[in-house]
Amino acid sequence: MTRTTRTTRTTPPRPVDVEALFPELVPFRREATRLHPRRGEPGVRDSSVGGPLLWPSAERWPHCADDHPVTRLSNPSEDPVPLVPVLQLYAADVPDLPFPPGTDLLQLLWCPYDHERYYAPWPELSWRASGEVGDVLADPPRPADAPHTCLPEPCVVHPERIVEYPRWDLPEELSQDLQERFDRLKEQSGWSYWYALSVAPGVKVGGYPNWTQEPDWPGCPDCGRRMDHLLTVDSAEFDGGSAKTWLPVEDRPPGGEIRDLPYEQRKAVQRAPGLMIGDMGGVYVFICSRCPKMPYDHRSDSS
């Protein structure tokens, strides 16, 4: 089976030299991989958002047996609820992922109904050795009436490595020290550090969570240390305040701005998987790669 051919997606260079202007941020720089999902027809041997998974036919498909709060948009009619594929990543496409020894495939599924505390989907991770899967489950179960905003449409991914600097995670004292210079940059150039220069929105691996509220890092249940950000599943690739720096070069309309496009054309770039988590929020998955079992946890927020 052949793998899907991808085109390049390129985040424009920062319009200013962040590290030259704010050398205090250098110790906090992190690398991330933007996945840039775009609608397509990925196969089980492709990295994808919302695509089919390389799932062994002999392995039971996961279900969620939790109680789900009944809301206007979330009222499951079946119990337990089959999970839905959200993300599949091969090591060849995202080599910076901390794959456990002997594995080369990460799969993220979630229950698409609201769960208590966050009122958002509940994710589960699976790590695999793709060469050991054997026969693939051809027709996994799907929930009958789950909210469509939590059922990602099949998308091919276009991985791109970038550098990020903290936004909400910038230490408070340093944030206060830099605020005057951030304000001066905004006045002189129009560029906001907080929205245009720091943390990339969208579906991504590594870097910083694109929090919309105060950070809420989980601690490892085994060693007690703060867990590492593994990936973010975000509602949108950019918003009105971040399109100028986070919209890929290849998706920029000639002679105009993305907001000038008809809604469906703009949505195909901004929200290709069709997700809407809360109000333009995200689901953030964390792991502890220092512990042998690599425990994971998640958080979710929205504006």
Secondary structure, DSSP 8 states (H G I E B T S, - for coil): --------------SS-HHHH-GGGGGG-EEEEE---EE----TTS-EES-----BTTS---EE-S-----SS---SSSSEE-EEEEEEETTT-TTS---TT--EEEEEEEEEEETTTTEEEEEEEEE-GGG--SB-SS----SS--GGGS---EE---EEEEE--STTS-HHHHHHHHHHHHHHHHHH---IIIIIS---SSEEES----SSS----B-TTT-SB-EEEEEEES-S--TTTHHHHS-GGGS-TTS-GGGS-HHHHHHHHSTT----TTT-EEEEEE-TTSTT--EEEEEE--
